[in-house]
Amino acid sequence: MLKNNTVTKIFLLSTCFLILGIFLSGCGYTTRSSISTKYKTIYITPFVNKIDTTAEMDVASKYKLYYPGLETSITKAVLDKFMWDGNLKPVNYESADVTLKGDLLDFVKDPVRYDDNENVTEYRINLVVNISLWNNRDNSLIWEENNFTGQTTYFVTGTSATTEAQAVKAALTDLARRVVERAVEEW
């Protein structure tokens, strides 16, 4: 009986170590960046506002919307996200391996949901930018993404209602996360 108990314990212990080994191997998952190791630093140029607020759009919306200072907020959000991420260290232009350039193309606020009286209860905000990453050594384009979008939805009524300013902040956070992910992924 003692021999069977010992064999059972050894079998269970071996099985636990095998399962732990498989679990820790992680199937190739890593928190490291897949960016080339030759790039360690980045310079983020201030985003440029290219929204033409005077251009007519359609019957429902006569003019494009603009949220004051949005291009500055995008630049700050992207810079903060790079500092938090740590894969590419933000530095001045002269010290940087790569440069991220961006243009703010559009700020879109669309109704998503209505109540029974046809009042808007939920909106979606999209921040649309063009971004590109440049190699500073030879001034060559590494990649470019047009109409790159960060977004959020928010309710204007009910218990989960938020302000437009809070929604813009959430859209900025989403856009910055997406920009950093795009910058550090394998090109």
Order of alpha helices (4+ residues) and beta strands (2+ residues): alpha-beta-beta-alpha-beta-beta-beta-beta-alpha
